């Protein structure tokens, strides 16, 4: 069997402490890595309000895992998701090549090129001067 790229979205009970949530996240990472998988990306969305109440919770903690693994890892993950009562919902899908390209295209750039502050100041000064000139011409007319 060949490895495939999967995405697993997990909704964790947000009433837990941050340490408990991070232990669940690290346990999911361990399951993937111990199954000869490779984690590509983890999106930690944090606490979000739910559209409707799930297991008496109005707020959930969202984490999305993208990983490369054998199909057998899905059964291990699903078993963990079902047995852990702090996991409210989950969904694991196989990503197509098109989906992977779209994810890469929409990913924010990690390196941000910063302009020198002096450029911003000179642009601000020029804008103020133009504004002052436009007010003077209106007053003179």
N, C-alpha and C positions, 0 to 999 in steps of 0.2 A: 504494500500500500504506500501511496505517496502522501506527503504532508500537504495540507490545504490551509488556506487562510480563513480564520473564523473571527466573528465579532460576537462578544457576549455582553449584553447589557444587564446590569444587576441593580435592583432597587432594594436598598437596605433600610431597615427601620431607623429613622432619623432621631428617635428618642434616645438612642444609645450614645454613650460618651465617645469622643473622637478616638480614644485609644481602642475601644471595642470595635469601632468601624474599621480602623486601620488593621486590626488583627484579622478581621474577616477578609479584607482586601489582600493582605499578605498570605492568608491561607489559600485563596483562589490562585494567587501567583505561584505558590508552591505546587499546587495540583498540576498546573500547566507545565511548569518547569520539570517536575518529577516524571512527567509523561513524555519526556523528550521534546517538549514544545519550546517555542521561542516567542517571547512577548515582543510584539512590534510597537505597540503604543497603548497607553492607559490614559483615558480621559476621565478626570475626576471632576464631575459637575457639581458636587456638593449637595447641600440641602435645597430642595425645591418643593413648592406646594403641589400636591397631587390634584388631579382633576376631580377625583372622587375619593371617598374614604376606602382604604384598603386595610383590612385587619385592624380596624379601629385607629388607623393612622391617617392624619391629614397632610403630613410632611414626610418625604422620603429622601434618601441619600442615593444619588445616582453615580454609578461608576461603569465605564465602558472599557472592555478589554479587547484589543485586537491582537491575535496571536496566530502563529504558524504551528500546526501540530497534526498528528495522526487523528483520524476520525474517532478512535477509541477514547480520546480525552473527553469527548462530549458526554459519554455515559458517566465518567467519574465526576465531572462538573455538575451534571444534573442530579446525581445522587447527593452531593454536598448541598446543592441549592435546596433540594426537597427536605433534607434532614435538619438544616439550620432554620429555626423558627424566626430568626431575625431578618431573613431574606424574604421580602414581601412578594416580589415578582422577578422573573428573569426571562431572557430570550437569547438563544444562541443561534446564529445563522452562519452559513458559509458565504463568503464574499466572492463575487465574480471579479474578473479582471477589470471590467468597466467600473465597478464600485470602488475598487482599489485606486484606479486612476483618478476618479472623482474626489476621493478622500485626500489624496496627495495634492491635487490641484487646489482644494479649498483649505488646506492646512495653512495657518498663519506662519509667516516667515519668522524664524527665530532670531535672525540678526537684523537689527534696526539701524539704519544709517542715520546718524544724527547730524543735523545742520549746526554750524557754529552759532552760538547765541548772538554774536555780533550781526549776523545776517538778519535775524528776527528783529533786532533793535533798529537797524537801518531801515528795514521795510516799514516798521511801525512809525518811525520818524517821517518817512516820506508820505505815508498815509495821512498823518496829522497835518503836515504842511499843505497837502492837497485839500483837505477838509477846511483848513483855515482860509485858503485862497478862495474856495467856493463860497464861504460865508461872506468874505469881503466883497466879492463881485455882486452878490445878491443885495448887500446893504448899499452899494454904490448905484445900483440901477433903480 
